Structure formats: C-alpha cells, structure tokens
Amino acid sequence: MRRAAIERLLPAAYQRAAGRGSVLGALLDVMEALHAPDEAVLADVDALFGPYRTPDGFVAYLTRWVAMDHVVAAPRADAPLPLPVGRLRDLVAHGALLARWRGTPYGMRTALELATGVTGFVLDEPPERPFHLVVRVPPAAADRLALVTRIVEAEKPAAVTVEVVAAPADVAPPDPVPPDLGPPDPVPPEPDVAEPAAGVASVRAVGRAHVPAPLPHDPPEEPS
C-alpha cells in the first residue's frame, strides 16, 4: 500500500502532521516498505499454485495437494529431494491423471516414468501367485530403488502384494509379446497394442512433460 493511500486513511489532523521530514511521515514510509513484499506476492499469487511457476521450495508442498507426497517422504524436513525438482513438477502437473489411473498398470508405469525419467518398467503378474505383482526396474533406474518402491507401494491395489526387482545391466527387459517364430503371415500385422488408433495423438501433454495416453477405445483398467 502506497504512502499516499495510507495517509488518506488518517484523520485530517494527522494528515496535516504527516509532511515530509516529520516523524509521522517517516512512519508512513516504513509502513509502505513493510507492505511491499506482501503486495508483490498477492499480485502474482496464482504462480504459487502452478506446478511450473511456483518457487522450487514450494513444489514439495504442492505434492500434498495431489496425493503424491509419498514421493518426497523423508525423515527430516531439511532432507534433500529424492529426485530433481523438474521431475517433481511433472508429477504435480499430472496429479489428476495419476489419481484417475491409480491402482492400474498404466497409472503405476506413468508415475514411475515421470519420477525417474526412465522408460522400460515391466509389470509381471505370475500366474502361480495370484494377487502378486513383480515390478522389474530397468538398469537406468536401478540406483533409485527406494523411490521406485515408495511409488509402487502407493500406486498398487491395496489387496496386491508387490516385489521390486532390479533388472541386470547386461540383460534386456523381457518382451511382453514374444515374437512369432512361425512362417510369415501374408496378412498385414495388426498395429501394436501400445500405439493409439489412427488419428489419435500418441502422447498426452500436461505442462512440459509428455505422457503416453492409454488406448482411447479401452475402458479404464480395474484394480486387481
């Protein structure tokens, strides 16, 4: 609030005594200086709640708003973040998407890829162990197993047990669709299930991160 605006709120006798160089005038100058930082924040308050505009120190707080605070879980408040702040901004920006798909393979894989910046996570459900999930972590993310485990525990269905396994660096992750070793089929092959139908965007963009969208013709996956 400017000094002149503050002065107009005073009684007439005080306004006459608030000239330049007076004690009251000096107090009004101090009041204006004290108001300035708060007014600067209020003038751009919406930036505090934008994932890509908020200050770095506020991003971790915003994870609580989108139920992703388990990603930054730490024993001390002053502990460093377990992932770069840019990736944390991506998680906040995609909070609504992740909440919608929580408990599904797509939701878990998307959360893991956003947090680590690594693709290639493989989710296996062994037929001999019902209600059990094996998450195979690609070698590029093997040094972040603690972060991966926290995300997996939060994104899995409540009734499912889980096992996080780091894939060896010299072994490629298993192909979920085994190749056809028979004679070539003269009929053109069907499109890969990981690709959306023709005419549909292949990625879903929110903010600065690009997330592969689920197939538009498939209903949302139900939790196991």
N, C-alpha and C positions, 0 to 999 in steps of 0.2 A: 504494500500500500504506500503510495507516494506521500511525501511530507505534506504537500498542499491538501490532499484528501483527508489526512489525519487532522490537520489544523482546522478544516471546516467543521469537524465534529465537536470541536471545543466550544465552550461558551464564549460569547463576544469579548468578555474581559480578558480571557486567556488568549484569544486570537490577537488582541492588540499587544499583549505582552510577549508574543512569540516571534518577535522580529529577529533578523539575522544578528548573530553575536550575543543573543540573550541566552540565559540558562535554559529556558523552556524551548527556545529554538534548537539548542544543541540536543535536548532530549528527543525532540521530534525527528531530528536527523538520525539519531540512534535507533528509534523505532522503525524508521524506513529501512535502515540497513538490516535490522533483525527480521523484518517481514520478507525481504527479497529472496532468500533461499527457498522458503516455503512456497512463495508465489511462483517461483520458477518450476518447482515440482508440480504444482497444481495446473500450471499452464500446459504441461505435457504429460498429465497423469496416465493417459491411456498407454503410453510407452512402457509403463511398468508391467503391464499385463500382456504385452506382445512377446511371444517367445523369441523373436529375432530382434527385438528392440530394447528389451529390458536389460539393465546392467548385469554384468557377469555374476555379481554377488547375489542377485535376486532369482537367478534361474533355478537353483536348487529349491527355493521356497515354492516356486510355481509347480514343481513336481507334485506337491501335496494336493494341488487343486485338481489334478488329473489322475490321481491314484497311481503315480509312478515313483513315489518317494522311496520305495524299497530299493530302487536302483542306486541311490546315494546313501544308503544306510551305512553309518559309520559310528564307531564307539565314542568319538569325540566330535564336538561341534566344529572345531577348528581343523579337522582332518581334511586332507586334500580330496578332491573329487576322484572317483574311481575311473572316470572317462573324460575325454576332452569336453569343454563346455559347449562346443558346437554340436556335438552329438547329443548332449543333454537338451539343447534347444530343439533338436529334431524330435526327441521323444515327447517333449511338452507339446509341440505343434501337432503331433499325431496322437495325442492323448485320447481324443474322442474315437478315433478309428480303432486304437488298441483296446479300448473299453468295449467296443461293439463286438470285437472278434476274440475277446478273452476266453480262454478255455478251448480254443481250436488250434489245429496245426498252423493255419495261416497267421493267426494272431501271435503265437509264440515265435514263429520264424521271423515275422516282421519286427517284433520287439528286439530280438537278438541281433538282427541285421542293422537296425537303427542304432543300437547301443554300441556295437563293436565296429561297424563299418565293414564287416566281413560277410560274404555270402558263402553258401555251401553247407549250412547246417542240415543235418539229416535226422529226421524223426522216425524211429522204428517202433512198431508195436509187435513184440514177439508173440506168435500165435500160441506158444506153450505157456505164456504168462499173461493171462488176461488182466486188464486194468493196470498195465505196466508200460512205461514209455522209456525208451533209450534215446537220449539226445547225443548225437555224435558231433563233436566240435571240430571244425576244420583246423589245420595246423596254424593258420594265421591268427586264430583267436585262442590258441592253447594257453597263452600267458594270462588270460583273463577268466580263468575258470570260476573264481569266486563271484565275479559279476554275472557270468552266464548262469551259475547255479541259482543266484538270487532271482534272476528274471524267470528262469524255468519254474521255480517253486511258486512264483506269483501268477504265472500265466497258465499253468496246467489245471485241469479239472481237479476239484477237491478230492474225488474218490480214486485218483490215479496215483500210483507210486512212480517214482522217476529215478533215472540213473543217467548221470552226465559223464560221458566218456570222451577223452581227447583222442582224435584220430592220429596215428603215427605220421610224422612229417613225410616219410617216403612212400606212403600208401595213399592212393587217391580214394576219396569217399565212394562208397558203393553206389552204383547206378540204381535208382529205384525202379527203373524199367529195363529189364535185361534185353540185350539186343537179340534180334531174330536171326538164328543161325541156319534157318532153312533156305530153300531156293527163293530167289527174288520174286516178289509178287508183282504181276503186271499192273495191278490196280494202284493208282496213286495213293500213297500212305495218308492216313488221317493226320490232321495237324496235331502237334504235341500238346498234351493237356495243360502244360504250363503257359501256353500262349493264349491270349484272349481271342475271341472270334474276330473275323474280318470287320474292319470299320470301327473297332473299339480301341480306344487308346491303350497302349501297352503298359503305361505307368500311371500312377495316381500321384499327383504333385500336391504337397501341402507345404507352404513356405519354401524352403530351399532344398528339401530332401525329396527324392523320388522313390516311391514305394510301389512295387508291382501290385496291380489290383487283382482280386480274385475273379474267376470267370463270371461274367455277368449272368449266364444262364443257370449257374449252380446256386441252389439255396444255401444260406449260411450253414456252416458245419455245426452240428450239435455237439456239446461236450460229451465225452465218453462216459 
